[in-house]
Amino acid sequence: MRISKKVGKRILFVVALLAGVVVLNAVATFLVTPYSSASGAMFAQYRKIEKNSLDMVYLGDSHCYEGINPSVIDEKTGLRSFNLGTNAQSLYHSRELLEMVMEEQNVKSVVLALDPYFLGEGHERHSRPEAAFVRARNTGQPAGVKLKNAAGFMFDAEYGKDTESVNYLFPWVSSRSAKGSWQKNVQAKIAGEEPANANWNNYREPDGFKPFTQINDYDHAGAAKPDEWTPEMLSEDALGELEAICELCRAHGAQIMVIGVPNTYSWVLRTGPAYLERNAAVKTFLAERNVSYYDFNLVKPEYLLMRKDDFKDWEHCNVTGANKFSSVLADVWMMENEGLSAADMFFSDDTYFTAIKRIDSLYLESRMIPGEGIEVTATPWTGSEVEIEYAFAEKDLSDPDAKYEVVRPYGPEATFTYPETKSGTKQYRVYARQKGDDDYESLRSIRVEYERF
Amino acid sequence: MQFYSILFFLFAAILFVLYYTVFRKKQWILLLVGSLLFYVWLAGPRIVFLMITSVTIWWAAKVFDRLNDRRKQEQKAEGITKDEKKAIKKKYIRKKRFILVVILVINFGMLAAFKICNLLPAPEGGLLANGLLLPLGISFYTFQAVSYLADVYNGKYKHEENYFHFLLFVSWFPQIIQGPINRFDKLKDQFFSKHAIDWDTFCRMMALFLFGAFKKYAIADVLARTVQVIYEAPVQEQTGAVVVFGMLVFAMQEYADFSGGIDMAMAVSGLFGIQMLKNFEQPYFATSMANFWRRWHITLGAWMRDYVFYPLAVTKPMMNVMKWGVKKFGNTGRILPAAIGNVVVFLIVGIWHGTGWNYVFWGLYNGVLIAVSELLAPVFKRMAEKLHINMKSNGFHVFQIIRTFILVCIGLLFEQYQRVADSFIALRCVFTRPDWDLSTVESILNRTLAKDMDFVPFLVLLAVVLVFICSVMRERGTDVFLWIQSKNAFIRWGIWMLLIFLTIASFAYVQDAGGGFVYANF
């Protein structure tokens, strides 16, 4: 068949255009996408493990890979386990991972770290971490497998109609290094450095655990805002996936235990009594399927007492917290394995709220009262029987050496209006102590812009 | 459904290949099957409502022509007097009018019912529970179908014998998401004539699609979060700078979203050789509010003009108003029916956009502005003469554009604030809480832009400048596509690559991108 000159020119044009896009894409991908990702690091470590050598795996999101240290558990149980947690891992991908692992490993036990966020209606899946997950899974795989996994994402019923389906072809759109680290990232790629050296965020230990050493800054970390939950928010799709995971374990003769990884008290208390309600709903759902559910946020303090400095941020353990929690998790797993219930180790009613004896943190809200000043209200994340006193202080931002000065001494009222006479940015701080104490137990600062008209 | 999605690309590509190969002798059948599949794919069983509209309106139009024929026959009968002819005419007009009213009640009733139901809190369980009951494109296909019915009723053209031809017009997939509101006589010949693939048209449509995507994703979607943050904040706490900034940003976002979506729809339709009606013509270069509405959502404006404004203007009460006006105010009185017509039309346009009081007020705002400016046009002319202002000068032209843009922006406040009073509070803030050092605007930008993406404002600015340049060129009558194609390969490729790159790069900023189109739920 002869192709006319005109048609040939047009074909050349299309090819050149596509080639241009491919080159642009390749350059941007090389420059911007990180050397590795949280998912990529997990897969890299997992692929180093020989087949049929794992006894137990942990599934879940960042709560899982930052909260469960397999080496602590392995030491107590004598098993070999691996942490398969990935960034924002939805239940949908937990199931996919489990299917993959069940084919490659002779796993006898599964621990699913459930993040209640993914059980919420509308939060079941998130395209960008899923795209990163698929790309990470594809690294080093044969072309056929890569194509199959990529097509699975791009033609997914949920994403196929969305822009994310096309953007899968442009990895730099959703997966990029932090500002200022491009040069380091490119250098690491060229030098073939280990992910830990290039970007600590993407480091994983050989058993999939990611140890963080920092401690949550209860004053400056983004606020633990009040949260709501009602039974209608429980997603049927998410519960369906949860059921599928339980079924998959049953089909492979593996034992499954669903858990909640500890968060700070603040993170739990912000949901209020509804937290227990949600917990009970999940527990009932799983109990009907003969699966145990233990939320370690509700574990009694005599078994596990997480301190404020056991957390990296509001909802993730640091390495100290993870080790402490993993040790208790191993105990509970062993009890389960022996056919014993660990239910007595956990609170199941609102005695949980009375058992909390510390002021974990404060949540501050401010509102401008024109002509008067700024009203600041403190909400304490603490136990229901803790009596609190508050002191309100402020700092002059125009003086770099200024220190906080108390403008309202300790008292039971949680609200105070700072009188303001001129516009500007204000820096306030609230101290909270338990009644009878001499010093504060918790503090929180807030910066507010005030315009006086 | 996003036009920029793998499933839509695949759907359009398969249809495109089949259209110019296997189905080249019966192309319209493929378009109909494709359109119906597309509708079922997105709306599922709600296609029933589209079928009800198409069947009832097609049937009514057929009956109109049959009644017309019968009337002509009866009037041709031998020995019939002039009075008898008049009586026959009246009888048939009554019959036609009755059918017209019934069909309009059914179709607009359906539209109104869905719109109202969608606004009410969803009851537990049942059909209304999921809040997704509004059939896809119901406003657009209803308006299109009704335009056909009215045209046949008025004898503009004969009814379409083949129901499936009409069904294709109603269900044509590129228009179903957000318009434009097409006319049967403008598309009919295009749908049913044979189309051969044309390289130049193909390139032009691909460029139009890219430009539409560029506006939608690199401007509208990037600005969406900023608009949301500004209008969700308590209005009492807004500063004048934020109010003005908010209006500007929303004006850009709304135009980029709607016109971008329309460009993509036009491009997809154009790939099949179907040129839909133009919906935008550089609206922010309008010199008056009336002119603005001849440039913005043109097909809706034209629909309102042809099927509401004109019929209303020739009613007896309006004629009486005109007579009274002429008696009272002289020649200015002649404009009175048009002024009232404009207010009514824009009241309907307001309700079409939403049933809240803010939309009613927004409609009235536009209608009253147009009515007043028409009524006072002679006064303005005299004032300009007295002040020695040359109304044909470039300076005055620019003044008119800026004045109209400000009026449009004020109108946008009524779209954004659900409480009418809030719009007035916002306007008051412009004067009472100025903050012209822009610190509050900076604070909003800091909150809405990702910390590691301080290039985003430059990206948006660059995109807006490119769209502005393109609009100026179009306003001057330049065919931008041909202009680009006439440049040397380096510039030509540079422009296309830049548009592609900026469009894709914008997704890096938009978290969980793809919030759909602003005009998709009408």
HADDOCK unambig.tbl for C-alpha pairs under 7 A between the chains (distance, minus, plus):
assign (segid A and resid 154 and name CA) (segid B and resid 6 and name CA) 6.82 0.50 0.50
assign (segid A and resid 155 and name CA) (segid B and resid 7 and name CA) 6.88 0.50 0.50
assign (segid A and resid 160 and name CA) (segid B and resid 5 and name CA) 6.34 0.50 0.50
assign (segid A and resid 160 and name CA) (segid B and resid 6 and name CA) 5.75 0.50 0.50
assign (segid A and resid 160 and name CA) (segid B and resid 7 and name CA) 5.36 0.50 0.50
assign (segid A and resid 161 and name CA) (segid B and resid 1 and name CA) 5.12 0.50 0.50
assign (segid A and resid 161 and name CA) (segid B and resid 2 and name CA) 5.94 0.50 0.50
assign (segid A and resid 161 and name CA) (segid B and resid 5 and name CA) 5.31 0.50 0.50
assign (segid A and resid 161 and name CA) (segid B and resid 6 and name CA) 6.68 0.50 0.50
assign (segid A and resid 161 and name CA) (segid B and resid 7 and name CA) 5.60 0.50 0.50
assign (segid A and resid 161 and name CA) (segid B and resid 8 and name CA) 6.71 0.50 0.50
assign (segid A and resid 162 and name CA) (segid B and resid 1 and name CA) 6.45 0.50 0.50
assign (segid A and resid 162 and name CA) (segid B and resid 2 and name CA) 5.57 0.50 0.50
assign (segid A and resid 162 and name CA) (segid B and resid 5 and name CA) 5.12 0.50 0.50
assign (segid A and resid 162 and name CA) (segid B and resid 514 and name CA) 6.15 0.50 0.50
assign (segid A and resid 163 and name CA) (segid B and resid 2 and name CA) 6.49 0.50 0.50
assign (segid A and resid 163 and name CA) (segid B and resid 4 and name CA) 5.48 0.50 0.50
assign (segid A and resid 163 and name CA) (segid B and resid 5 and name CA) 4.79 0.50 0.50
assign (segid A and resid 163 and name CA) (segid B and resid 513 and name CA) 6.83 0.50 0.50
assign (segid A and resid 163 and name CA) (segid B and resid 514 and name CA) 5.89 0.50 0.50
assign (segid A and resid 165 and name CA) (segid B and resid 5 and name CA) 5.80 0.50 0.50
assign (segid A and resid 165 and name CA) (segid B and resid 6 and name CA) 5.57 0.50 0.50
assign (segid A and resid 166 and name CA) (segid B and resid 5 and name CA) 5.56 0.50 0.50
assign (segid A and resid 166 and name CA) (segid B and resid 6 and name CA) 5.43 0.50 0.50
assign (segid A and resid 173 and name CA) (segid B and resid 505 and name CA) 6.25 0.50 0.50
assign (segid A and resid 173 and name CA) (segid B and resid 507 and name CA) 6.03 0.50 0.50
assign (segid A and resid 173 and name CA) (segid B and resid 508 and name CA) 4.34 0.50 0.50
assign (segid A and resid 174 and name CA) (segid B and resid 508 and name CA) 5.64 0.50 0.50
assign (segid A and resid 178 and name CA) (segid B and resid 452 and name CA) 6.44 0.50 0.50
assign (segid A and resid 179 and name CA) (segid B and resid 452 and name CA) 5.05 0.50 0.50
assign (segid A and resid 453 and name CA) (segid B and resid 433 and name CA) 6.76 0.50 0.50
